[in-house]
Amino acid sequence: MTGQRAMTPQDITRIQWLSDPQIAPDGRRVAFVVTSLSEEHDEYLSRIWMVHTAAGPARCFTTGAKRDVAPRWSPDGTQLAFVAEREPHQKAQLYVMPADGGEPVCLTAMRQGVSQPVWSPDGTRLAFVSRVGGWIEPEEETEQQKSKPARVISTLKYKFNGEGFVYDRRPHIFVVSTAGGPVLQLTSGDYADAAPAWSPDGRMIAFTSARHHERDDDQAADVWLVPATGGEPTCLTDTAGPALLPTFAPDGQTIAFLGHRYPREAGRNLRVFTVPTAGGTPVCLTADLDRTCTPFFSSIAPQWSADGVWLTFAVEDQGEVPIYRVRATGGSVAERVSPGERSITGFSLAVHQPLMAFTATEPVSPAEVLVCYSDGTHETRLTRLNQAWQTTVALSPPTRLRYERAGMTLDCWVMKPYGYEPGKRYPALLNMHGGPHTQYGQHFFDEFQVYAGAGYAVIYTNPRGSQGYGEAFTRAVHGDWGGGDYADVLAGLDEALRQCAWIDPERLGIMGGSYGGFLTSWAVGHTTRFKAACSERAVNNLLTLFGSSDIGPSFMEAQSGVLPWDNLQWYLEHSPLTYAHRITTPLLIMHAEDDLRCLMEQAEQLFAVLKKQRKEVLLVRFPDENHEMSRTGKPRHRLERFRILLEWFAQYLQ
């Protein structure tokens, strides 16, 4: 549109980021979270908003100074529970307030904070998750000067990215009355408990937990039941693989959950299962759907229809995230109920009306709230919180290019740069996603729009290993890192150059984070066709990743199929560090110092090798940030990252 400007890094502070749509039981209103980035305060600010499903503008519902999240309607629709950071020096706590407005009441004072609130069916109690234990900072100044106690660790799963050390503070299930009073702890022990769900009669709470003897050496977990008044948990499932996000059927006789039957394997589809509340062998309802049944970053739970006939869920499908549903009795094929080309980021079903609220994003639109019937018909958009911003910024719609390689059909997308003029040639940035089992596709990605706004063509692909193309495609990368996946990416680049003659093949940059950082480091060690590169939070040494990463032992065994002491050569041959002496491409290495997924040493090793050889390399370290820095890091760090990236590529490509 004439007069629109290019998107700049600063625009991430102007966008309203909508998430977690929760429709009221009567279907008349939707509560949702609106998050903004404050450069001034260098933090994220979140509030709960409300919009009517019939008509009318959305309005801000809570007025917290920091973060109000996780809105949850009471069963009668008269109250709204949420989690908020309200008190100084206190982690997020559980609040309840009238759904028509009023003063919120704080129900908890948990030292480790609160998450995952769920109402009891009678509306008198709330279940939630909180961590228990951990070292307590002494209040006396003289004691604060003394050394901290040693960490005595006997488990492999003792730390987690974004959480730090977790071996001595496990998450457990709690219940609190909405009338106030003491908090009741339902679970305990050296276990990580999650995803509480109430039975319809309010007597039991389902949750997931890994409590079997081999839990330190596999990814299996079970669905458990515990009395809501306290007691010994009972296991419902058979420890055959991971079990996630349980939810009771309306009649209380069945529990649905997500999972698969491979306790030590990666790249498997998460499928929808049901299991009787009396226990038994889980039944898979989506065996005929060769897709994983929840988005990688969202963990959206399956939801029952009010009559118990349908289970509704989200899937990853060739760059899209649509909504599907399947009959809970089994014996039928899952059916798609939402149109593409877009990605659903959250949804909820009304209890008393056949309505569904959801948030959806498209490549040129941040997420907004929509509503439709539960079968996907009669869709209506309820919010336009980013409309004013969108009218001022020229966003680049991607063009999808499909290509064939090694018997597989692959996807590549190309975005034109801001100010594109026919007849001119433009530099390009080739982007690789992480995972490897994630996907690029039909959603708004602020990074790509910023790169297009800076004058670059943006190219991105879904090579083998990506989700959304079937389990065999996802698992095709195992044991072959840097092989077929790398060839898929380069074939996508060649296809983009073949179909888009306006891309200058002499001005190509390459970049990626995590596993995408691996592919970047690998690429510049195997080709000289790129004029500059940025390897971010990368995997550079698979051998040291095995022992240093929070998920290293299980992740690398699943990805490689071998253990280091059984086949050390595989780890060396598939590590970019092994080929670092070949790198001649100017390389920007970016890493977060508190990254526990790919530790700082991954960046340090590559930097040291390149500096020792007098190669052109720059190392950028972000203090007090973890593996998710580019997505959820401090606003000023995210803006600084953009500045450094754009300056780096401008030196060599513009």
C-alpha positions in Angstrom: 0.0 0.0 0.0 1.3 3.4 -0.9 2.7 5.3 2.0 3.4 2.2 4.1 6.9 1.9 5.6 9.2 -1.0 6.1 8.9 -3.1 9.3 11.8 -2.4 11.7 13.0 -4.1 14.8 11.2 -1.5 16.9 7.9 -2.7 15.6 8.0 -5.7 17.9 7.2 -3.2 20.7 4.2 -1.9 18.8 2.5 -5.2 18.1 -0.2 -6.5 20.5 0.5 -10.2 20.9 -2.8 -12.1 21.5 -2.9 -15.6 23.1 -4.8 -18.1 25.3 -8.4 -17.5 24.1 -10.9 -18.8 26.7 -14.6 -18.8 25.8 -17.2 -18.5 28.6 -19.3 -21.5 29.4 -22.4 -19.8 27.9 -20.4 -18.8 24.8 -21.1 -15.1 25.1 -17.6 -13.8 25.9 -14.0 -14.6 25.3 -11.2 -13.8 27.7 -7.7 -13.7 26.2 -4.2 -12.4 27.0 -2.6 -9.4 25.3 1.1 -9.0 25.7 3.3 -6.1 24.7 7.1 -5.5 24.9 8.2 -2.5 26.9 11.6 -1.2 25.9 11.4 1.4 28.6 10.9 -1.1 31.4 12.8 -3.9 29.6 10.0 -6.4 30.3 6.8 -8.0 29.0 3.5 -6.5 30.1 0.4 -8.8 29.9 -3.2 -8.1 30.6 -6.4 -10.0 30.2 -8.9 -8.6 27.7 -12.5 -9.5 27.1 -14.7 -9.5 23.9 -18.3 -10.4 23.3 -18.9 -13.1 20.7 -22.0 -11.3 19.4 -20.6 -7.8 18.7 -18.7 -4.9 20.2 -15.1 -3.9 20.7 -12.6 -5.8 22.9 -11.8 -4.2 26.2 -9.0 -4.5 28.7 -10.3 -6.4 31.7 -7.4 -6.5 34.2 -5.1 -3.6 35.2 -2.0 -5.3 36.6 1.2 -3.4 36.3 3.2 -6.5 35.1 1.9 -9.8 33.9 -1.7 -11.1 34.1 -2.0 -14.5 32.3 -3.9 -17.8 32.1 -7.5 -16.6 32.3 -9.9 -19.4 33.3 -13.7 -19.1 33.6 -15.6 -20.6 36.6 -18.1 -23.3 35.6 -21.0 -20.9 36.1 -19.3 -18.1 34.2 -19.5 -15.6 37.1 -15.8 -15.5 38.0 -12.5 -15.4 36.3 -9.3 -17.0 37.7 -5.9 -15.9 36.5 -2.2 -15.9 37.4 -0.6 -12.5 38.0 2.6 -10.9 39.2 1.3 -8.2 41.5 3.4 -7.9 44.6 7.1 -6.8 44.6 9.7 -9.6 44.9 6.9 -12.2 44.6 6.5 -14.7 41.8 3.1 -15.1 40.0 0.2 -16.0 42.2 -3.4 -17.2 41.7 -6.2 -14.6 41.7 -10.0 -14.6 41.3 -12.3 -11.7 40.4 -15.9 -11.3 39.3 -16.3 -11.8 35.5 -18.2 -8.6 35.2 -15.4 -6.6 36.8 -14.2 -5.8 40.3 -11.3 -6.2 42.6 -9.2 -9.4 42.3 -8.6 -11.5 45.4 -5.2 -13.3 45.8 -5.6 -17.0 46.9 -2.0 -18.1 47.2 1.4 -17.0 48.4 3.6 -19.8 46.9 7.3 -19.1 47.1 7.9 -20.7 43.7 4.9 -19.2 42.0 1.8 -20.7 40.4 0.9 -22.1 37.0 -1.8 -24.2 35.2 -4.9 -23.2 37.2 -8.1 -25.3 36.8 -11.5 -24.8 38.3 -13.3 -27.6 40.2 -16.7 -28.5 38.6 -18.6 -26.8 41.5 -16.6 -23.6 41.3 -15.5 -23.8 45.0 -11.8 -24.8 44.4 -8.9 -24.4 42.1 -6.1 -26.8 41.3 -2.8 -25.6 40.2 0.9 -26.5 39.9 3.8 -25.1 42.0 7.3 -26.1 42.6 8.3 -27.4 46.0 11.7 -27.1 47.8 14.8 -25.3 46.6 17.4 -23.4 48.4 16.1 -20.4 50.4 18.0 -17.2 50.3 18.7 -16.1 54.0 17.2 -12.8 55.1 20.1 -11.8 57.3 22.8 -9.8 55.5 25.6 -11.6 57.3 24.2 -15.0 56.2 23.9 -13.8 52.6 27.7 -13.2 52.5 28.3 -16.9 53.2 28.8 -19.5 50.6 25.8 -21.4 49.2 25.5 -25.1 50.0 26.8 -27.7 47.5 24.4 -29.2 45.0 24.3 -32.9 45.5 22.9 -34.4 42.3 21.9 -38.1 41.7 19.7 -37.7 38.6 20.3 -36.9 34.9 17.3 -34.6 34.7 18.5 -32.1 37.2 18.3 -28.8 35.2 16.1 -27.4 32.6 16.4 -24.5 30.2 14.6 -21.4 31.5 14.1 -23.0 34.9 17.7 -23.6 36.1 18.4 -26.3 38.6 15.2 -28.3 39.3 16.5 -31.4 41.0 15.6 -30.1 44.4 12.3 -28.3 43.5 9.9 -30.5 41.7 6.5 -29.3 40.5 3.5 -30.7 42.3 -0.3 -30.4 42.3 -2.1 -28.2 44.8 -5.7 -27.3 45.6 -7.1 -24.1 47.2 -10.6 -22.9 48.1 -11.9 -19.9 46.3 -13.1 -18.7 49.7 -9.5 -18.5 50.9 -7.7 -20.6 53.5 -4.8 -23.0 53.5 -3.4 -24.6 50.4 -3.6 -28.4 50.2 -0.7 -30.2 48.5 -1.9 -33.3 46.8 1.4 -34.8 45.3 4.9 -35.0 46.6 8.2 -36.8 46.0 11.1 -36.6 43.5 8.7 -36.4 40.6 7.6 -33.7 38.2 3.8 -33.5 38.2 1.8 -31.5 35.6 -1.5 -30.7 33.8 -4.1 -31.2 36.6 -7.7 -31.9 35.4 -10.8 -32.4 37.6 -13.2 -35.3 37.3 -16.8 -34.1 36.6 -17.9 -35.0 40.1 -15.0 -33.1 41.7 -13.7 -36.1 43.6 -10.6 -36.8 41.6 -7.8 -35.0 39.8 -5.9 -36.4 36.9 -2.4 -35.4 36.2 0.7 -36.6 34.3 3.9 -37.7 36.0 6.9 -40.0 35.4 7.2 -42.1 38.5 8.6 -45.4 37.1 12.0 -46.7 37.9 13.5 -45.9 34.5 12.2 -42.3 34.4 15.7 -40.8 34.4 16.6 -42.8 31.2 13.5 -42.4 29.0 10.7 -40.0 28.1 7.8 -42.1 29.3 5.1 -40.6 31.6 1.7 -41.8 32.8 -1.7 -40.4 33.6 -2.4 -40.6 37.3 -5.4 -40.0 39.5 -5.3 -38.5 43.0 -8.3 -37.8 45.4 -9.0 -34.0 45.4 -8.9 -34.1 49.2 -5.6 -35.9 49.3 -4.4 -39.5 49.2 -2.2 -41.9 47.3 -2.1 -41.4 43.5 -3.2 -44.3 41.2 -1.6 -44.9 37.8 -4.0 -45.3 34.9 -1.7 -46.0 31.9 1.0 -48.5 31.1 4.2 -46.5 30.9 4.6 -47.2 27.2 5.6 -43.7 26.2 5.0 -40.0 27.0 1.5 -39.1 28.2 0.5 -35.4 28.2 -2.4 -33.1 28.9 -5.2 -35.3 30.3 -8.8 -34.3 30.2 -12.0 -36.0 31.5 -15.0 -36.9 29.4 -18.2 -35.2 30.5 -19.5 -38.4 32.0 -16.3 -39.0 33.9 -15.8 -42.5 32.5 -12.9 -41.8 30.2 -9.8 -39.6 30.1 -8.3 -38.3 26.8 -4.6 -37.4 26.6 -1.8 -36.9 24.1 1.0 -39.4 23.7 2.8 -42.1 21.7 4.2 -45.6 22.5 7.9 -45.0 22.1 9.6 -44.1 25.4 13.1 -43.6 23.9 12.4 -42.2 20.4 12.1 -38.8 18.9 10.1 -37.5 15.9 7.1 -39.6 16.7 3.6 -38.2 16.2 1.8 -37.2 19.4 -1.6 -38.9 19.0 -4.9 -38.6 20.8 -5.6 -41.5 23.2 -8.4 -42.4 25.6 -8.2 -44.6 28.7 -11.0 -45.6 31.1 -10.8 -43.9 34.5 -10.9 -47.4 36.0 -7.6 -48.1 34.2 -6.8 -50.2 31.1 -4.9 -50.2 27.8 -5.0 -46.8 26.1 -6.9 -46.6 22.8 -5.4 -44.5 19.9 -8.1 -42.4 18.1 -5.8 -40.9 15.5 -3.9 -43.9 14.1 -5.0 -43.0 10.6 -3.8 -39.4 10.9 -0.1 -39.2 10.1 0.4 -35.9 11.9 1.4 -34.8 15.4 -1.7 -33.7 17.3 -0.4 -30.6 19.1 1.8 -27.7 17.9 5.4 -27.9 19.1 5.5 -24.5 20.9 1.9 -24.5 22.1 1.1 -27.8 23.8 -2.7 -27.4 23.1 -4.7 -30.1 24.9 -7.5 -32.1 23.3 -10.9 -30.9 24.3 -14.2 -32.8 24.7 -17.4 -31.6 23.2 -20.1 -31.0 25.8 -22.0 -34.2 24.7 -18.8 -36.3 24.8 -19.1 -37.2 21.2 -16.0 -35.4 19.8 -12.5 -34.6 20.8 -11.0 -31.5 19.2 -7.3 -30.8 18.8 -4.7 -28.9 16.8 -2.2 -30.5 14.4 0.9 -29.5 12.5 0.3 -29.9 8.8 2.7 -28.9 6.0 3.4 -25.4 7.5 -0.1 -24.9 8.8 -1.7 -25.5 12.2 -5.4 -26.4 11.7 -8.0 -27.7 14.0 -9.2 -31.3 13.7 -11.7 -33.4 15.6 -12.3 -37.1 15.9 -15.2 -39.2 17.4 -14.3 -40.2 21.0 -15.7 -43.8 20.4 -13.0 -44.4 17.8 -13.4 -46.2 14.5 -13.6 -43.0 12.5 -11.1 -40.9 10.6 -10.2 -37.5 12.1 -11.7 -34.6 10.2 -10.4 -31.1 9.6 -12.7 -28.3 10.9 -10.7 -25.1 10.2 -9.6 -23.7 6.9 -5.9 -22.8 6.0 -3.6 -21.1 5.2 -2.8 -20.0 8.8 -1.8 -21.4 12.2 -4.0 -21.8 15.2 -2.2 -20.8 18.3 -4.9 -21.6 20.9 -8.6 -22.6 21.2 -11.3 -23.4 23.7 -14.9 -24.8 23.5 -18.0 -23.4 25.2 -19.7 -25.8 27.5 -23.4 -24.8 26.9 -23.2 -23.7 23.3 -21.6 -25.4 20.2 -19.0 -22.6 19.9 -15.2 -22.5 19.7 -13.0 -19.5 20.2 -9.5 -19.5 18.8 -6.5 -17.3 18.0 -5.0 -17.6 14.6 -2.1 -16.0 12.8 -1.2 -15.6 9.1 2.1 -14.6 7.5 1.1 -10.9 7.3 -1.0 -10.8 10.5 -0.2 -11.3 14.1 -2.7 -13.5 16.0 -6.3 -12.2 16.5 -9.3 -13.8 18.2 -12.0 -15.5 16.2 -15.1 -17.6 17.0 -17.0 -20.2 15.0 -19.3 -23.2 15.6 -17.5 -26.2 16.9 -17.7 -27.9 13.5 -15.7 -24.9 12.0 -18.6 -23.2 10.2 -19.9 -19.6 10.6 -16.5 -18.1 11.5 -16.3 -14.5 12.7 -13.3 -12.4 13.6 -13.8 -10.8 17.0 -10.6 -8.6 17.4 -8.5 -6.3 15.3 -6.1 -5.0 17.8 -3.3 -4.8 15.3 -5.2 -3.3 12.5 -4.0 0.3 13.0 -0.4 -0.9 13.1 -0.8 -3.1 10.0 -2.1 -0.1 8.0 1.2 1.7 8.6 3.6 -1.2 7.8 4.3 -2.9 4.5 4.4 -6.7 5.3 5.7 -9.2 2.8 3.5 -12.2 2.0 5.5 -15.3 1.3 5.2 -17.3 -2.0 5.2 -21.1 -1.5 7.5 -23.1 -3.8 7.2 -26.9 -3.8 10.1 -29.0 -5.1 11.2 -32.6 -5.2 14.4 -34.2 -3.9 15.3 -37.8 -3.3 11.7 -38.9 -3.7 10.3 -36.4 -1.2 8.1 -33.3 -1.8 9.4 -30.4 0.1 8.3 -26.8 0.9 10.2 -23.6 0.5 8.8 -20.0 1.0 10.2 -16.8 -0.5 9.4 -13.3 0.8 10.2 -10.2 -1.3 12.1 -7.3 0.2 10.5 -4.0 1.1 10.5 -1.7 -1.9 10.8 -4.5 -4.4 11.1 -3.3 -8.0 11.0 -5.6 -11.0 14.3 -5.7 -12.8 16.4 -5.2 -9.7 18.4 -7.9 -7.9 18.3 -8.3 -4.1 20.4 -10.1 -1.5 18.8 -13.0 0.3 18.9 -14.6 3.8 18.3 -18.3 4.0 16.8 -19.3 7.3 16.7 -22.8 9.0 14.4 -23.7 11.9 15.4 -25.5 15.0 14.1 -28.7 16.5 14.8 -30.4 14.2 11.2 -31.5 14.7 9.5 -28.2 14.2 8.1 -26.5 11.1 8.1 -23.1 9.3 5.0 -22.1 7.5 1.8 -20.1 7.6 2.2 -17.9 10.6 3.4 -14.3 11.4 7.1 -14.4 12.1 8.4 -11.0 13.2 12.0 -11.8 12.4 11.3 -12.6 8.7 9.3 -9.4 8.3 12.1 -7.3 9.8 14.7 -8.9 7.4 12.4 -8.2 4.5 11.9 -4.6 5.8 15.7 -4.3 5.8 15.9 -5.0 2.1 16.5 -8.8 2.0 14.7 -11.6 0.2 13.8 -14.1 2.9 14.0 -17.8 2.1 12.9 -20.6 4.5 12.3 -24.3 4.1 11.0 -27.4 5.8 13.7 -30.0 5.2 13.4 -33.7 6.3 13.1 -33.8 10.0 10.4 -31.1 10.0 7.0 -31.8 11.5 3.8 -31.7 9.4 4.7 -34.1 6.6 4.2 -37.5 8.3 6.2 -39.5 10.8 8.6 -41.1 8.3 9.6 -37.6 7.0 10.1 -36.3 10.5 12.3 -39.3 11.5 14.3 -39.3 8.2 16.9 -37.0 9.8 17.8 -39.4 12.5 21.4 -40.6 12.3 21.9 -38.3 9.3 22.4 -34.8 10.7 24.2 -32.8 8.0 23.2 -35.3 5.3 19.8 -35.3 3.6 18.6 -32.4 5.7 21.4 -30.2 4.5 20.9 -31.3 0.9 17.1 -30.5 1.2 17.9 -27.0 2.4 20.3 -26.3 -0.5 17.9 -27.7 -3.0 15.2 -25.3 -1.6 17.7 -22.5 -2.1 18.4 -23.6 -5.6 14.6 -23.7 -6.3 14.2 -20.2 -5.0 17.0 -19.0 -7.2 15.5 -20.8 -10.2 12.0 -19.3 -9.8 13.0 -15.9 -8.5 15.5 -14.4 -10.9 15.4 -11.2 -8.9 17.5 -12.8 -6.1 21.2 -12.2 -6.4 23.1 -15.5 -6.1 26.3 -13.6 -5.3 24.8 -12.0 -2.2 23.5 -14.9 -0.1 23.5 -15.1 3.7 22.6 -18.0 5.9 21.3 -18.2 9.4 19.5 -20.3 12.0 19.1 -21.1 15.7 19.6 -24.2 17.7 19.4 -27.1 15.2 19.1 -24.3 12.6 22.4 -23.0 14.1 23.8 -26.5 13.6 22.8 -26.4 9.9 24.4 -22.9 9.6 27.7 -24.0 11.1 27.6 -27.1 9.1 26.9 -25.3 5.8 29.8 -22.8 6.1 32.1 -25.7 6.8 31.0 -27.4 3.6 30.4 -24.7 1.0 31.7 -21.2 0.2 28.5 -20.0 -1.6 27.4 -17.8 1.3 29.0 -14.4 1.8 28.1 -14.1 5.5 26.4 -16.3 8.1 24.9 -16.1 11.6 25.0 -19.3 13.8 22.8 -18.7 16.8 22.4 -20.8 20.0 23.9 -23.6 17.9 24.8 -27.2 18.3 28.4 -27.3 17.2 29.8 -30.3 19.1 27.5 -33.2 19.4 29.8 -35.0 21.8 29.8 -32.3 24.4 26.1 -31.6 23.9 25.4 -35.2 25.0 26.8 -34.5 28.5 26.1 -30.8 28.9 22.6 -30.1 27.6 19.6 -30.3 29.9 18.1 -32.9 27.5 21.4 -34.0 26.0 21.7 -37.7 27.0 18.2 -38.7 25.8 18.1 -36.2 22.9 21.4 -37.2 21.3 20.7 -40.9 21.7 17.3 -40.5 20.0 18.7 -38.4 17.2 21.8 -40.4 16.5 20.7 -43.9 17.4 24.0 -44.6 19.1 25.7 -43.7 22.4 29.1 -42.0 22.3 31.1 -44.9 23.8 29.6 -47.2 21.2 30.2 -45.1 18.2 32.4 -42.0 18.9 33.1 -41.6 15.2 29.4 -40.7 14.5 29.5 -37.8 16.9 32.7 -36.5 15.5 31.7 -36.9 11.8 28.4 -35.1 12.4 29.7 -32.2 14.4 30.2 -28.8 12.6 33.3 -28.3 14.9 35.1 -31.1 13.1 34.9 -29.0 9.9 35.5 -25.6 11.4 39.0 -25.4 10.0 37.4 -25.2 6.5 35.2 -22.2 7.2 36.1 -19.1 5.2 32.6 -17.4 5.4 32.5 -14.4 7.8 30.6 -15.9 10.8 28.6 -14.2 13.5 28.1 -16.4 16.5 25.3 -15.4 18.9 24.6 -17.2 22.2 22.8 -16.7 25.5 24.9 -17.2 28.6 22.2 -19.0 30.6 21.3 -21.4 27.8 20.9 -24.9 29.2 19.7 -26.5 26.0 22.8 -25.7 24.0 25.3 -24.4 26.5 27.6 -21.5 26.0 30.5 -23.8 25.4 29.0 -24.8 22.1 29.6 -21.2 20.9 32.9 -20.8 22.7 34.5 -23.9 21.0 33.6 -22.7 17.5 34.8 -19.2 18.2 38.1 -20.4 19.6 38.8 -22.6 16.6 38.1 -19.8 14.1 40.0 -17.1 16.1 43.0 -19.4 16.4 43.0 -19.6 12.6 42.6 -15.9 12.2 39.2 -16.3 10.5 36.6 -13.6 10.3 34.4 -14.2 13.3 32.5 -12.3 15.9 31.1 -13.7 19.2 28.1 -12.0 20.8 27.1 -13.2 24.3 23.8 -12.2 25.9 23.9 -12.3 29.7 21.0 -13.5 31.8 19.2 -15.1 28.8 18.4 -18.7 28.0 17.8 -20.7 24.8 14.6 -18.8 24.0 16.2 -15.4 24.0 15.2 -14.5 20.4 11.6 -15.3 21.2 11.1 -14.4 24.9 14.3 -12.6 25.9 14.4 -9.2 27.5 13.0 -6.6 25.0 16.2 -4.6 24.9 18.2 -7.8 24.2 15.9 -8.7 21.4 16.3 -5.3 19.8 20.0 -5.4 20.3 20.1 -8.8 18.6 18.3 -7.4 15.6 20.7 -4.4 15.4 23.8 -6.7 15.5 22.4 -9.1 13.0 21.4 -6.4 10.5 24.7 -4.6 10.8 26.6 -7.9 10.3 24.8 -8.9 7.1 24.8 -5.3 5.8 28.7 -5.4 5.8 28.7 -8.3 3.3 25.5 -8.3 1.4 24.2 -4.8 0.9 
